[in-house]
Amino acid sequence: MPTAQLNGITTNYLLEGDGPETVVLINGLADDLASWDFQVPALLEAGYRVLRFDNRGIGASDKPAGPYTSRMLADDAKALVDQLGITDFHLMGVSMGGMIAEEYALAYASDLRSLTLACTYGTPDPFCLQMFAMWADIAKKIDVPFVMRDVMLWAFTGPFFENFPAEAAEFSEAMAALDMTEEAYLSQLNVIQQHDALERLTSLDVPTFVLAGEEDILIPVRLSRRLQEAIPGSKWGTVPGGHACMWEFPDQFNTAFIDYLRSTSR
């Protein structure tokens, strides 16, 4: 897989397809670029070129000392697209990736053809902050894979475990085998703890789609709705599932996303 040297780190990325429009995907907390495996085939089939990459701290990208911030990771994304010569693109971020995408849009709006923010918020509420503090404590006292196994219970809906036990077991095993150091995890966790863009987003002038899983209890749907209401002219949509709707209901997630992309094409 190719790499790029930027902002003092090595970033692992994958650029696929040869469509006239490019979609850039930004991953969530503790997720590498493979987290988009259920989306990329549909995007390629729809005729888009797709860029995905490992944020600093995860996968094959470097894991420098933190803490990290959403603006720092947005600047990494900016350096990568500039190095690859990508302009006028569609940006999608999910969960932590959505927060990074918000900062990207605020700093570099002229780069974007559209912005999609999935399962994310503009600023956390006390419930989320207490949950994230618990994750930090668990990571320090036990380990990161244990945290991620617990997060999985928040991310998928109850029927997923009942109706797809083999798939649920596969996801759980993947979480248990996560290769991420405590320092890197806490550095990325800081992104979602400190992110605060809601008030600044009221001046955003980029076509925006905010998408949520109908049963998301990890980042509550009301926070995603609050985000959408803050961004002038933004569109709202929901799909079945919870925080992991992109994996639990990929067809519905992909359809909603691609339909929005097509509505912004010129």
HELIX and SHEET records of a PDB file:
HELIX    1   1 LEU A   33  TRP A   36  5                                   4    
HELIX    2   2 VAL A   40  GLU A   45  1                                   6    
HELIX    3   3 SER A   70  LEU A   84  1                                  15    
HELIX    4   4 MET A   96  ALA A  107  1                                  12    
HELIX    5   5 ALA A  109  ASP A  111  5                                   3    
HELIX    6   6 PRO A  126  LYS A  141  1                                  16    
HELIX    7   7 VAL A  144  ALA A  155  1                                  12    
HELIX    8   8 GLY A  158  ASN A  163  1                                   6    
HELIX    9   9 PRO A  165  ALA A  176  1                                  12    
HELIX   10  10 GLU A  182  GLN A  194  1                                  13    
HELIX   11  11 ARG A  200  SER A  203  5                                   4    
HELIX   12  12 VAL A  221  ALA A  230  1                                  10    
HELIX   13  13 CYS A  245  GLU A  248  1                                   4    
HELIX   14  14 PRO A  250  THR A  264  1                                  15    
SHEET    1   A 8 THR A   3  LEU A   6  0                                        
SHEET    2   A 8 ILE A   9  GLU A  16 -1                                        
SHEET    3   A 8 ARG A  49  PHE A  53 -1                                        
SHEET    4   A 8 THR A  22  ILE A  26  1                                        
SHEET    5   A 8 PHE A  89  VAL A  94  1                                        
SHEET    6   A 8 LEU A 112  ALA A 118  1                                        
SHEET    7   A 8 THR A 208  GLY A 213  1                                        
SHEET    8   A 8 LYS A 235  VAL A 239  1                                        
END                                                                             
